[in-house]
Amino acid sequence: MSLVYLNGQFLPLEDARIPVTDRGFIFGDGVYEVIPVYGRHPLALERHLDRLDHSLSGIRMENPLPRSAWRSLIAELVQHEPDNNQTLYIQLTRGSAPREHAFPREVTPTLFAMAKPLVPPPAHWLHEGVQAITHADFRWLQCDLKTTALLANVLLRQKAADQGAAECILLRDGYLTEGAASNVLVVVDGVLLSPPENHLILSGITLSLVMELARQYQVPVEERPVTESGLRRAEEIMLTSSVREIIPVTRLDNQPVGNGKPGPVFTRLQSLYQGIKYA
Ligand SMILES: Cc1ncc(COP(=O)(O)O)c(C=O)c1O
């Protein structure tokens, strides 16, 4: 039977309860991770746990569990879920306390984790590509932290959904940052470009895996700022995320990207990525 983990206990999802005074509910005062699991093996687990540490220290929370306890907790959760391929969700909040913005003096963090079946992106997304729109990046300046305060991302993704697009690609001060819930890679003049890792984007784990594959297999890559005009004249655009893996964008703001079909760099990276999922 599928079980979730809440504050030291494995229990059915319906029985998992937290107080309404939890600061995650009241302030979005928490962080999370999403880890893809293939054949019951969490992909790049240590990188996800490293990023969780980064997010926690960014919001000045201590990690309540040592790394070994995280590994056992995750292994147990993965075993409880009937499907072999899963999406693992982990969330920590600062805990429950009377409502006051500043941190409470004594508080116990809330730790929640669940696994659910991994739903792969529709096959036609890979064969035909998806549509994306662009929008001004109106999020805060600490996008390197994976916090549960996702209202801006929610509103931006909804703008895409309203137009039948799969993602909203964000521009800040004339430069590409990332998607509402994905990183963005572009191919310009045959070079795979990724915006620099900084406080304006999440350091995507899928992105890091894809960039390593590209370097390993001699795809020309560069980490450098991508201008809006670079984005608009890109031969290829790709989205990466743990849940959607790599998705080609073939229409941007109703204009074709390149020749309007998934390109050769996407095809190469997609096949290389499939090769590491079960490794
Ligand atoms: C804003 C944002 N950027 C990038 C990503 C991709 O990160 P990862 O590849 O680690 O899933 C996500 C994932 O949900 C995200 O929400």
The ligand as a Gaussian input file, in Angstrom:
#p B3LYP/6-31G(d) Opt

LIG

0 1
 C       11.518000      27.093000     -11.224000
 C       12.123000      25.782000     -11.582000
 N       13.254000      25.766000     -12.301000
 C       13.834000      24.605000     -12.676000
 C       13.273000      23.378000     -12.340000
 C       13.942000      22.100000     -12.771000
 O       14.639000      21.524000     -11.704000
 P       14.898000      19.961000     -11.619000
 O       15.549000      19.562000     -12.914000
 O       15.819000      19.801000     -10.466000
 O       13.577000      19.299000     -11.441000
 C       12.104000      23.351000     -11.582000
 C       11.508000      22.067000     -11.195000
 O       10.391000      21.970000     -10.806000
 C       11.516000      24.576000     -11.182000
 O       10.391000      24.597000     -10.456000

